[in-house]
Every structure is written in structure tokens, then in C-alpha cells.
Amino acid sequence: MANPRTPVDKAAVSGQDKKNPGRFADRKTSKRTRSLGEPYLKMTDPQKEAWAELQADLPWLNSSHRVMVRLACKFMA
């Protein structure tokens, strides 16, 4: 079984698009996904800071990752 394709945003952050430009030349970013958005209202301030950090460091995260990011923020805080 082949590995899943690397998202274009992740390739840009990791530098894979510079190493293998032909691999990412014809790929398009998905326009149907919503961004990660704002943190949950009941999160503490340290958790909200972790949310902002993850959102800045991992730009390919979208609304489908919200629950996992929330759990990661709890562990980081």
C-alpha cells in the first residue's frame, strides 16, 4: 500500500516542494475545507496559547482536526 499524498501546505512548510518541485507542480489545495478557526470557548488561557502556536506552526490543519488539536492543547498546557 502506498503512502498517502503530502498536502501542498505541509510540503511548503517542510521544504518538500523545493526538494521535489515536479511532484507538487500540478497539485491543488482543497478549497472546500474550512480553516482551524478560533479555540473553543471553555479552553484555559494556556490552552488557547497552545492553539495559536499549533495554528501558526501547522498551517495545513483544518476544521476536521479541531478535536485532535484541542486534545493536543490540553497536553501542551
N, CA, C and O of each residue as an XYZ file, in Angstrom:
308
protein
N       0.844     -1.169      0.000
C       0.000      0.000      0.000
C       0.895      1.240      0.000
O       1.855      1.323      0.766
N       0.579      2.174     -0.843
C       1.366      3.400     -0.968
C       1.075      4.352      0.181
O       0.012      4.295      0.799
N       2.032      5.224      0.457
C       1.840      6.253      1.477
C       0.839      7.288      0.979
O       0.752      7.522     -0.226
N       0.075      7.918      1.888
C      -0.846      8.972      1.459
C      -0.070     10.187      0.940
O       1.077     10.413      1.326
N      -0.705     10.957      0.069
C      -0.057     12.118     -0.517
C       0.113     13.223      0.522
O      -0.767     13.442      1.354
N       1.228     13.903      0.468
C       1.507     15.019      1.362
C       0.722     16.238      0.897
O       0.789     16.597     -0.279
N      -0.032     16.891      1.807
C      -0.754     18.108      1.406
C       0.213     19.201      0.951
O       1.349     19.265      1.420
N      -0.233     20.042      0.054
C       0.610     21.096     -0.504
C       1.096     22.047      0.592
O       2.257     22.457      0.583
N       0.224     22.397      1.527
C       0.611     23.312      2.609
C       1.704     22.701      3.480
O       2.639     23.393      3.881
N       1.591     21.429      3.767
C       2.605     20.747      4.580
C       3.928     20.668      3.820
O       4.995     20.819      4.415
N       3.864     20.434      2.524
C       5.075     20.379      1.713
C       5.787     21.728      1.701
O       7.017     21.783      1.696
N       5.021     22.811      1.697
C       5.623     24.145      1.698
C       6.341     24.420      3.011
O       7.409     25.032      3.016
N       5.771     23.978      4.119
C       6.377     24.217      5.427
C       7.623     23.360      5.612
O       8.627     23.831      6.145
N       7.563     22.112      5.176
C       8.680     21.187      5.387
C       9.777     21.322      4.333
O      10.862     20.768      4.504
N       9.513     22.049      3.248
C      10.503     22.228      2.203
C      10.484     21.143      1.144
O      11.330     21.140      0.250
N       9.539     20.225      1.225
C       9.461     19.150      0.244
C       9.150     19.686     -1.148
O       9.572     19.099     -2.145
N       8.416     20.794     -1.227
C       8.085     21.346     -2.539
C       9.311     21.945     -3.225
O       9.335     22.065     -4.450
N      10.319     22.318     -2.457
C      11.565     22.834     -3.033
C      12.469     21.670     -3.452
O      13.167     21.753     -4.462
N      12.451     20.591     -2.671
C      13.293     19.432     -2.953
C      12.796     18.681     -4.183
O      13.600     18.250     -5.010
N      11.478     18.521     -4.313
C      10.865     17.809     -5.432
C       9.781     18.685     -6.072
O       8.594     18.407     -5.902
N      10.166     19.734     -6.801
C       9.147     20.653     -7.331
C       8.194     19.999     -8.322
O       7.028     20.386     -8.391
N       8.654     19.030     -9.081
C       7.791     18.375    -10.052
C       6.668     17.586     -9.413
O       5.590     17.450     -9.993
N       6.913     17.070     -8.231
C       5.913     16.260     -7.538
C       4.707     17.104     -7.119
O       3.580     16.609     -7.079
N       4.947     18.366     -6.811
C       3.876     19.219     -6.297
C       3.408     20.253     -7.320
O       2.591     21.114     -6.993
N       3.910     20.181     -8.550
C       3.593     21.192     -9.560
C       2.106     21.206     -9.922
O       1.529     22.284    -10.065
N       1.484     20.063    -10.072
C       0.103     20.010    -10.529
C      -0.912     19.841     -9.405
O      -2.110     19.732     -9.666
N      -0.449     19.818     -8.163
C      -1.383     19.630     -7.056
C      -2.083     20.935     -6.714
O      -1.493     22.015     -6.763
N      -3.327     20.806     -6.375
C      -4.119     21.968     -5.984
C      -4.514     21.822     -4.518
O      -4.696     20.711     -4.021
N      -4.642     22.943     -3.842
C      -5.111     22.898     -2.464
C      -6.625     22.759     -2.467
O      -7.304     23.262     -3.363
N      -7.132     22.093     -1.485
C      -8.571     21.889     -1.388
C      -9.250     23.196     -0.990
O      -8.857     23.835     -0.015
N     -10.253     23.582     -1.736
C     -10.970     24.824     -1.440
C     -12.195     24.577     -0.567
O     -12.834     25.527     -0.116
N     -12.525     23.320     -0.328
C     -13.753     23.011      0.398
C     -13.559     22.933      1.909
O     -14.547     22.884      2.642
N     -12.344     22.921      2.388
C     -12.138     22.800      3.824
C     -12.149     24.175      4.486
O     -11.718     25.171      3.905
N     -12.649     24.199      5.701
C     -12.639     25.433      6.488
C     -11.362     25.471      7.307
O     -10.772     24.428      7.591
N     -10.938     26.651      7.684
C      -9.728     26.782      8.485
C      -9.958     26.235      9.893
O     -11.084     25.910     10.270
N      -8.894     26.143     10.647
C      -8.967     25.611     12.009
C      -9.866     26.474     12.889
O     -10.569     25.958     13.757
N      -9.844     27.766     12.671
C     -10.744     28.664     13.394
C     -10.246     29.041     14.774
O      -9.088     28.813     15.123
N     -11.134     29.615     15.541
C     -10.819     30.086     16.882
C     -10.863     28.928     17.878
O     -11.545     27.932     17.639
N     -10.134     29.055     19.000
C     -10.183     27.992     20.013
C     -11.557     27.904     20.669
O     -12.360     28.835     20.600
N     -11.803     26.777     21.296
C     -13.067     26.569     21.996
C     -13.190     27.572     23.154
O     -12.185     27.969     23.744
N     -14.407     27.972     23.470
C     -14.637     28.990     24.497
C     -14.220     28.530     25.891
O     -13.756     29.341     26.691
N     -14.377     27.252     26.191
C     -14.092     26.764     27.546
C     -12.632     26.414     27.780
O     -12.279     25.910     28.846
N     -11.783     26.675     26.799
C     -10.354     26.391     26.967
C      -9.720     27.443     27.876
O     -10.139     28.600     27.895
N      -8.709     27.023     28.625
C      -7.985     27.949     29.504
C      -7.036     28.804     28.659
O      -6.811     28.527     27.481
N      -6.488     29.841     29.283
C      -5.569     30.721     28.555
C      -4.323     29.985     28.058
O      -3.932     30.191     26.909
N      -3.675     29.129     28.877
C      -2.524     28.384     28.341
C      -2.905     27.464     27.176
O      -2.114     27.272     26.252
N      -4.105     26.902     27.219
C      -4.556     26.049     26.121
C      -4.783     26.879     24.863
O      -4.489     26.427     23.757
N      -5.308     28.097     25.031
C      -5.518     28.974     23.877
C      -4.191     29.416     23.266
O      -4.090     29.584     22.050
N      -3.180     29.602     24.102
C      -1.851     29.936     23.592
C      -1.274     28.771     22.798
O      -0.652     28.973     21.756
N      -1.481     27.551     23.291
C      -1.029     26.362     22.572
C      -1.761     26.238     21.241
O      -1.168     25.837     20.239
N      -3.055     26.583     21.227
C      -3.859     26.544     19.996
C      -3.238     27.486     18.951
O      -3.051     27.111     17.794
N      -2.927     28.704     19.380
C      -2.347     29.679     18.458
C      -0.990     29.208     17.942
O      -0.656     29.414     16.776
N      -0.219     28.582     18.809
C       1.097     28.069     18.408
C       0.953     26.964     17.361
O       1.651     26.968     16.347
N       0.052     26.027     17.611
C      -0.166     24.943     16.657
C      -0.721     25.472     15.340
O      -0.339     25.001     14.268
N      -1.612     26.441     15.417
C      -2.212     27.017     14.214
C      -1.151     27.714     13.361
O      -1.211     27.665     12.133
N      -0.184     28.360     14.008
C       0.872     29.049     13.270
C       1.895     28.060     12.699
O       2.374     28.240     11.579
N       2.224     27.029     13.459
C       3.254     26.080     13.041
C       2.758     25.052     12.027
O       3.549     24.539     11.235
N       1.471     24.747     12.041
C       0.915     23.699     11.192
C      -0.229     24.258     10.340
O      -1.395     24.017     10.651
N       0.082     24.993      9.279
C      -0.968     25.680      8.511
C      -1.904     24.751      7.748
O      -2.949     25.203      7.279
N      -1.574     23.485      7.607
C      -2.451     22.573      6.871
C      -3.591     22.038      7.724
O      -4.468     21.348      7.205
N      -3.604     22.339      9.024
C      -4.708     21.899      9.871
C      -5.992     22.616      9.454
O      -5.971     23.799      9.115
N      -7.107     21.887      9.485
C      -8.385     22.491      9.130
C      -9.448     22.090     10.147
O      -9.135     21.510     11.187
N     -10.683     22.396      9.847
C     -11.763     22.185     10.815
C     -11.952     20.721     11.189
O     -12.499     20.429     12.253
N     -11.517     19.805     10.351
C     -11.655     18.383     10.683
C     -10.658     17.956     11.760
O     -10.794     16.867     12.317
N      -9.676     18.777     12.061
C      -8.657     18.461     13.060
C      -8.921     19.113     14.412
O      -8.100     18.978     15.320
N     -10.032     19.811     14.573
C     -10.276     20.606     15.774
C     -10.218     19.781     17.070
O      -9.627     20.225     18.055
N     -10.813     18.611     17.077
C     -10.853     17.805     18.304
C      -9.448     17.338     18.675
O      -9.068     17.374     19.846
N      -8.682     16.903     17.687
C      -7.311     16.455     17.972
C      -6.441     17.608     18.442
O      -5.600     17.430     19.323
N      -6.635     18.795     17.861
C      -5.860     19.956     18.283
C      -6.243     20.343     19.710
O      -5.386     20.759     20.491
N      -7.507     20.210     20.049
C      -7.941     20.520     21.413
C      -7.260     19.589     22.410
O      -6.793     20.038     23.456
N      -7.200     18.312     22.100
C      -6.525     17.353     22.979
C      -5.035     17.673     23.079
O      -4.454     17.600     24.161
N      -4.425     18.024     21.961
C      -3.013     18.377     21.987
C      -2.776     19.612     22.843
O      -1.767     19.691     23.544
N      -3.679     20.565     22.797
C      -3.553     21.782     23.618
C      -3.643     21.461     25.100
O      -2.943     22.064     25.913
N      -4.507     20.509     25.453
C      -4.618     20.106     26.856
C      -3.314     19.497     27.331
O      -2.867     19.778     28.443
N      -2.694     18.662     26.498
C      -1.424     18.049     26.873
C      -0.305     19.083     26.928
O       0.562     19.010     27.800
N      -0.313     20.041     26.011
C       0.731     21.065     25.985
C       0.623     22.012     27.175
O       1.635     22.473     27.704
N      -0.604     22.299     27.593
C      -0.804     23.215     28.720
C      -0.505     22.498     30.009
O      -0.611     23.089     31.083
